[in-house]
Amino acid sequence: MTCAKAAFQVTPEEFISKMDFMMNTTMRIPFKLAVSLLFIACSATAQADLQEGITAYRKGNYQAALKEIRPLAENGDAKAQALLGEIYDSGKGVPLSHTEAASWYRKAAEQGDATAQTALGVMYENGVGVPQDNKEAVSWYQKAAEQGSPEAQYILGGLYKRGQGLLPADLVQAHKWFNLAAATGFEIANEDREEVEALMNKEQIEKAKLMAKEWLEKHK
């Protein structure tokens, strides 16, 4: 059973509450998926099974969650694969295994799941469950950001802001990605955008805004 279409939604506050891995001393990076706010548009049977698994996971009934989620994941359901990655990542109901988590995140990420792509990028950036590889990290962040993931857009903005992860310091790019993340309602990006904007001249700000506008037009 596979999903034809699916999406994650999470508020900035809930995203922040799930940040538990440090990229550096000033920025916390999301390492856990926003499991409690999965909204899925799949085939009726797959949706019901996955929703049952999510409900069981919320209640702490991890074995029941695994019973529903694992078969879906093994049959190629990207959302179930991403959730199974989270389960191994947290060690809830299974032995903690970042390697196994990365494996399931990758399966989902390769199917285009933006949340799994972001999680896999975090693992590569920090060398958790996979060898540390900034090139891979940025690649997965970019894939997720291009799909409109505000988490990935926010992370990319931070990398450009600091000139980190093989990306050059670029305030225009940083502003663009923070602006795009903020446009989705990801409010924490507003503060970072304001910080970089204070360091930019008028031409740079106008260029960044134009780039964000063009991105939105392209991705309608």
Buried (B, 14 or more C-beta within 10 A) or exposed (E): BBBEEBBBEBEBEEBEEBBEBEBEEEBEBBBBBBBEEBEBEBBEEBBEBBBBBBEBBEEEBBEBBBBBBBBBBEEBBBBBBBBBBBBBBBEBBBEEBBEBBBBBBBBBBBBEBBBBBBBBBBBBBBEBBBEEBBEBBBBBBBBBBBBBBBBBBBBBBBBBBBEBBEBEEBBBBBBBBBBBBBBBEBBBBBEBBEBBBEEBEEEBBEBBBEBBBEBEEEEE
